[in-house]
């Protein structure tokens, strides 16, 4: 299994599939479609049925049931795009029998995976690590998930003695820019519930995520020649700095963890005449999320009162919501994943996602969709890596989820 996983993952990351948040097309980049065409052919080759790619770039396929025993239709989902933070590498660097020491990724820039910076590396001594070359991201988010789903489906096809109900797979574009399932046809997919294979370290299981919004703050200044600016110039950049200073300092990502939310300034640009600040707003608690959005508006109102009407404008848009509200009523889907992990010898670690997945939006579209680990660490950057053994365990979890039949579909609320 390890050999097949390594072959698939290495092939998959050779396809450049960076999504583009400013693109107006869907998918946002044609390179994603090229990779999807490859996946369509591979799905057919391993024996999946009803393989198709629709006009929006959603690749879907079916593994028919091999038993008459009544069971739910279960889906497994991963995304084909990689984050626009930086380009991906063409091939993984393979560190066999990892010795627990620092890993030099790029000597020219002294870029290394240092144990002092990433102490979780010690958890993988003796394992095979797949890393970057220090020049781009790896793409384990989420091509590790794709490789795991593909290997699990192939394994089930090759082992018909493992009885399972009808299974579906879907590979989606543009997850990294928050548009992954805006056109996804949940009724046509035909699942009772599904799992995204898009989590982090081995054992992670998530059915809670941030409520998320974006906020664009536009500031209109007045540019006057500095020699004649007395009582006339309004420097939009200074108002922008004032706006940011009014946000609570300790509600920034670098000071938060667990269920704590934050404001993050992701982009700023401007001059004396015009400035723009772009933020993301996150909180697991819906009430606190709404309060954060209202606080942004309160600051805008204050600055307009201070500097003049309509000097500062804000555009706040919700992006996705916490899937917990939709998953808790069918908590058996979480229990199923927990039992599948235990059967694979994996200790489940149920944690809230400090981010979002396609599963959040799918849950609100009527498809409950918790998130299972894909095994990677340090996504979206040159320090990304994934242990091959974690990917192997993820395959086992998928197989176990598929083969657990007649598991009691009870609504058990978590403690």
N, C-alpha and C positions, 0 to 999 in steps of 0.2 A: 504493500500500500504506500509506503514512504516513497519508493521509487516513482510510482505513478503520480503521486501528489507533487513531487519535485518537478517531474517532466511537465505536468500540466501548468503548475504555477509559473515555471520559468517561461513557458511558451506564452502564457497569458500576459505577463508583464512586458513582453517584447512588443505588444501592441500599445502605441501611445493613445491614451483615451482621456486626456485632461478635458474636463468640462469648462465651459466659459460663461461666467455669470452675466456678461453684458450682451451675449448673443441673443438674437430674437428668433432663432430657429429652434425646432424641437425634433431630435435632441440638439443640444447647443453646439455640438461639434460632429462633423462627419466621421471622424476617426472612431467614434463609438460604434457607428453602424458597421464599419469594416470589421471590428472585433466581433460584433454580434453575428455577422454572416458566418464567421468562423465557428462560433458557438452553435449556430443552427445546424451546421453540417456535422459537428461533433455529437450533438444530441441524437441526430439521426443514426450516426455510426454506432453508438453504444446501444441502440435499440429503443429509444424513447419514441412515443407515439404522438400524433397530432402536433408536431413541431411547427411553429410558425413565428414569424416576426411581423408585427403590424405596422401601420403607417407612422406610429409614434416611436418606434424602436423598442417595443416591449417584446422580448423573446419568451415564449411560453412552450411548455411541453407536458406530456402526461405519461405517467407510468401506471398502466391499468392494474386494478386489484388482481391478486392471484388467489383469492379466497372468496367464498360466498358468505363468509361471516360478516355481519353488519358492522361497519366502522365508519368513522368520519373521513371526509376527504381533507387531506392535509397538504399545505403548500410550503415550499422552501424558496426563499427569495434572497437574491444578492444583487448588488449594483455593479455595472461595468465601468463607470467613470472613476477617475482619480481626481483628487483635489487640485484646484487651480493654484495652490500655494507655490508649487514648483513642478517642473517636468519630472517624469518618472525615469528610472534607470532602465536599461535594456535587458539586464540580466542580474540575478541575485548573486551576491558573494556568498559562498557556502563555507560556514565554519563548522567543521565536524568535530565531535567530541570536545565541545567548548570547555576550556580549562578554568573559567571563572575570573579571568583577567581582563584588563582593558583591551578593546578591539580597535586597532587603527583602521579607519575607513579610508582616509585620504591623507597621506603623509605630507603632500605639498601644502595643504592648508591646516595640518595638524587636527583634522576632524576625527574624533574617536568616540566610541561608545565607552565611556568611563564608568566603572562600577560605582564610584563616588556620586556620580550624577544619576545613574540608573541602577540602584541597588538590587532591583528585581532580577537583574541578570544572574545573580547568584542562584536563583531558583532553577536555572537551566544548565547547570554544570553537567557535562557528559552528554548533552543533547546536541542536535544539529541546528544551528542558527542560520537563517537566511537574512542577510543584511544588505544595505545599499553600498555604493562605492564612495559615499560621502559627497556626491555631487547632485543627487536628486532623491525623490521619495521612492519607496519600494513598490507601493501598490498593493500591499497586503489588504488594505482597505479599498476595495473589497474583493480583490481577485483571489485572495485566500478563500473567501467564502464561496466564490464560484467554483474553484477547484474542489473544495470539500463537497459541495452539492453534486458536482459531476461524478466524483469518485464514489459517493454513496449510492447514487442512482445506478451506476455501472455495477457496483457490488451486489445490489439487490437483484438486478437483472441476471447476473451470473450465478446467483444463489436462490433459485426459486423455492428452495425448502424453507426460506424465511417468508412467512405469510404476512401479507400487508394489505391494507385497503388501497383505494385509489390515491395516488400521489401526484402533485402538480409542482412544477418548478417555474420560476419566473426570474429573468435577468432584466434589470431596469436601467435606464440611462439617467444622468443628471441628478443623482441623489445628493452629491456634494454641494450643489448650488440650490438645494431646497425645492427642486422641481421634479423629483424622481417619480412621483405617482400621480401627478395632476391629471393625466389622461388615462390612468389605469382603470380598466373595466373590471371591477370586482365581481359583478354577477357572471360575466363571461368566464372569469378565472375559475369559478365554481368550487371554492373551498369553504369548509366549515370554519377553519382557522388556519393560520400559517405562522411561520417563524422566519425572521430575517437572520441570516448568518452574517452578522455585521458587527459583532461585539469585539471586545478586546481580549484580555488575558484568559487563559484556560480557566474554565469554571464559571465565568461571568454569565449571568442570566438577568435580563432586565425587562421589566414591564412598566417602568416609570421613566419618564423623560421630562425635560424642561417644557414649560409653556414658553413660546418664543415669539418675539416681535422684532421688527426693524424700526429704527427711527432716524429720519433724515432731517437735520436741522439746517435751514437755509437762512442766512443773515445778510441783509441788505445794508451796506454802508454808504458813505458819501465821500468820494475821492476828490480832494481839492489840492492844488499845488501846495506843498508844505510851507512855502514862504508866505502864503495867504490863508492858512488853515485855521487861524484863530476863530473859535466859536462856529466853525463851519464843517470841518472834517469830522466824519464818523468812521472810525477804523473797524471794519467788520471783523478783522482778525482778533482784535482785543475783546470784542464782545464774545467771540467764539471761545477764547480762553476763559472768560468770565463764566460762560455757560458750563464749561467742563469742570471748573473749580467748584461750582455749586452742587455737583453730584457727590454723593457720599463716597469718600475715598476708599473706605474699607469694603465697599460693595463693588470691587473690581475683581476679575478672575483670579489674580495672583494672591488674593487674600481670602478666597472662598473655597469650600469643599462640601462634599455630601449633598445635602438638600439646600444649601445656601445659594441664592441667586446673585445676579450681578448685572452691571452695565459695562459694556465693552466698546470703547471707541476703536472702530476698525479702519476708519479712513478719515483724513482731513485734508482739505485743500482750500486755497483762497488767496485773496489779496486785500487791499484796502477797501475796494468797492464791494466785493462779494466773497463770502466764505461758506463752506459747507462742512458739516460734521455728520458722519454716518456711524450710528451705534447699533448694536444688537442688545436686546433686553431678554433676560432669562430668569425664570424661577419655577420651581416645581409646584409651589403652592399657587393656586389660581387667584386667590384673593391678593396675595402679595404681588403677583404678576400684574394684576390690574392697578394696584397701588403704585407700582413702579412706572407704569405708563402715565398715570395721572400726575406723578411727580415731575416727569418730563414736561408735561403741559403747564404745570404750576411754575416751573422755571421760565418757560417761554412767556407766560403772562407777566411775570415779574419783570423780565428784561424789557418787554414792550412798554410796560408802565414807566420804567426807568429811562429808556432810550427813545421812546416814541412808538406810536401805534404801527403795527405791521412791520416793525424792524426785524423781528425774528419770527420765522414760520417753522412749523414742524409737520412732518408727514409720518404717522405711525401706522404700520401695517402688521397685523398678526400673521405669523408664518405657520405655526403648528401648535398643538396642545398636548398636554400630558395624557398619554394613552391609558394610564391607570384607570381612569373613569370608565373606559370601555372594556378593559381586560378583567378587572375585579369581578364583574358579574358572571364571568365565565372562567373563574380561577382554575378550573381543571386543566386549562391549557398550560398554565405555569407548572402545576403539579406534574403533568405529563413530561415536561422538559426536565424537571428535577429528578424524576425517577429514571429517565433516560440517561442522565449524567451519572447517577449513582451506579447504574448497571454497567456503564463504561469505565467505572473506577475513577470518576472525576468528582471532586468535592464541589457541590454547587455553591456559588457565591452570588446571592441575589442582591443586586445593588441598583441604585437609580442611575440612569444615563445622564451624565452631565453634557448633554447634547441632544440630538434627535436622530431618528432613522426614518426610512420609508415606512416602517411599521407603525409609527405614530399616526401618520396621515391615513394609512390603510385602516387602522383601528377605527378612525372616525368616518371612514367610508363604509364601515360595516364588516370589516375583516379583522377580528382580533389577531394581533400579530406581535407577540413578545420577541425579544432579541437574544440570540444565543451567540456565545463567543466564536470568533473566527481564529483567535490566537495571537493576533499581532499586538505590537507596542509602538508607541511614539508616532502615531499616524500623522500624515500631512507634512513630513519633513525628512531631512537626510539622516536622522537618527532612527528611522523606522526599522523594525526587525520583526521576524516571526519564527518561533521554534517549530521545526518540522513535526516534532512529536505532538505539539498542541493541535496542529492541523489534523494529524491522524486521529486524535481523540475526538475532534469535531465530527469527523466522518462517522465514527462509532456512535456518537450521540444522535446524528441524523438517522442512522439505521435503526437505533433503538426507539426513537420517537415513532418511526414508521411501523415497527413491528409490535408495539404494545397495543394489543387489541382488547376491546371491551373494557378499557379503563373507565372507572366510574365517573360519569360526567356530572359531578356534583359541584355546586357553587360553594366552595369553601373559602371563606374570607381569611386573609392572612392575619397573623397576630400583629 
